[in-house]
Every structure is written in structure tokens, then in C-alpha cells.
Amino acid sequence: MLPDLESLRCFVAAADTLNFRAAARVVGLTPAALGQRIRQLESVLEVRLFHRTTRKVELSEAGMALLPKAQDALALARECVRAARGELGPPPMQLTVGTRHELGLSWVQPLLPDLEAQFPHVTFHLYFGSGADLALRLLGHEIDCAISSRRITEPGLESVNLHREDYVFVASPHLLAEIPLESLADTGSHTLLDIHSGLPLYRYFRETPEVGDVLRFSEFRRMGTIAAIRAGVMRGTGVAVLPAYLVQADLAIGDLVQVLPDISLQPDWFRLVFRTNDPRTSTFRAMGDAMRMHPLR
């Protein structure tokens, strides 16, 4: 059994005054009630805390050993009350946020100063990885949350939406000048670039009602990252589906051209992903609210 705080409070008052009547007035009890509290404490601890005679009260060796610890315990209990009432502010927190490389550099790092200002008790760390890697590290408690547009299928994870992500089917104008792509039938003459063989980007084109699963390309190349896909498309290596925010400047100056613009690709969402039942869930949701104030770039 552990001693209760009220008994410790009575003991500290008695140790400070070495007078049970005076100590009883300090804690607002009768002398008899205070004496009962001291006896209960001695019973729990199985030691004598005071040597009492009719003329004086002295602390025993056990009482002297207990006194500073009891004072510390009461001080911590008072801090518990202040913390629960919000008087101490939020506790310091270390958070590792996972994100893919391109988004981390273009969007997450620029918004960090605002996050740090809004959450001064949080120290933010970054981890860069792919969508599947982020989910595995999140489930393995290697990172605390992740920003991803990958669809969440793993049990034990939940998310809040941050920004809608639109996609465009793009190609280099130089490639299209050599090999036109004016209809779905023309895709058979082109190389498709994507992250890996699961075609996580191309599916936003394939899942539109006009396309379906019948479309074929002459070749497929795995590029590993979105930045590598963009670089390959710029060189004319192939065609690809890419996030609109990433290539909007390229489209504006004509370095890339939107292919088959009459087909509206399926959108998705950037999400802040975290573990279900994480005790910091309220912080993650507040972070999501702050992140939504920053447009993608």
C-alpha cells in the first residue's frame, strides 16, 4: 500500500510544528483526527514516525528520513493540480513527422516556423521516406505521425485530411512533337513513368470512367520517387501522372503539357496520419488545423 496524500500532509504539519494541537489547526482537523492520520501512516509504513511523551514530540529516524520525501510528494501533488488546470502550460514534446522528400522540402519545411510558433512546447523532427515506408515506421513507433497522400489501409492508423491533391497527366512538348498523344489509343506508343510497379500515380488516371483497365503503354519504367518522375518527363523519357501543385509552374511556362486534358483525373487528399488511440491525438488534430492554413506548393 502507498501512503495517501492527506496523511502525508498531516505528518509534514506535525513534523514542522512538533505539536499535534498546532499541526491540527494547520490542516483543519481535530487533534484526535490528526493523531489517527499519523497512526494510519505509521501502520502503512510499518515504522514509528514520532517519539511522543506527555511533555514533547520528536521525530524518529524514520520520520526524519520521510520528511523531505513527503514534502517533495506534496509539492509534486500541487504541481499535478496546476498541470491539470493548465497553469503550467503543455508539457514539452518531441515529435518526428514523416513525409516524402518532395513534399517535405516544398511544403513541410517552409511551414515549420509557423508550427513552432503555434506549438512552442513541441520540438519537430523530420523523417523522409515513401508512403509504405512511412506507414511501417509509424506502426513501428519509429516516427510519431506522417503526411501522405497514400490511401490508409493498415489497421491501427487514422488520419485527418489536410489538402485535396489533384493530379494531371503530363508530357514534354518535345516528346509530343515526335510522338503525338491525342487519344487513348496513342498511349500504346509511349512509356509510362511511375514510382513502382503498383502504379500508385497512374491509378488516378486509370480509375476515371473514361479510361478503365484497358489502356496499354509500350513500356513501363520505375522511377522510385516523384521528383525522379518529373525529371524523366522533363527529359522526354516518358509520360506520367503527377501532382498538380508540383508541376503547375512547369505547365505555366510550357516546359510540360497536360495530356488528354478533357479527362478529369481522380483526386485524393494529403493526410496527417497517426496511430489510433495515441494519447497525443488532440495535438495531431490541432496540427492538422494549422497545416490546412498553408496552401500546397
Salt bridges, closest charged atoms under 4 A:
ASP4 OD1 - ARG37 NH1 3.21
GLU6 OE2 - ARG9 NH2 2.72
GLU42 OE2 - ARG48 NE 3.95
GLU42 OE1 - ARG52 NH2 3.56
GLU58 OE2 - LYS56 NZ 2.94
GLU79 OE2 - ARG82 NH1 3.21
GLU87 OE1 - ARG82 NE 3.35
ASP114 OD2 - HIS294 NE2 3.15
ASP133 OD1 - ARG137 NE 2.96
GLU142 OE1 - ARG137 NH1 2.54
ASP144 OD1 - ARG280 NH1 3.06
GLU154 OE2 - ARG150 NH2 2.66
GLU158 OE1 - ARG285 NH2 2.93
GLU165 OE2 - ARG100 NH2 3.25
ASP166 OD1 - ARG164 NE 2.81
GLU207 OE1 - ARG151 NH2 3.19
ASP213 OD1 - ARG206 NE 3.65
GLU219 OE2 - ARG221 NE 3.44
ASP250 OD2 - ARG230 NE 2.82
ASP268 OD2 - ARG151 NE 3.90
ASP268 OD2 - ARG203 NH2 3.72
ASP268 OD1 - ARG271 NH2 2.73
ASP278 OD2 - ARG275 NH2 3.64
ASP278 OD2 - ARG280 NH2 2.92
ASP289 OD1 - ARG292 NH2 2.18
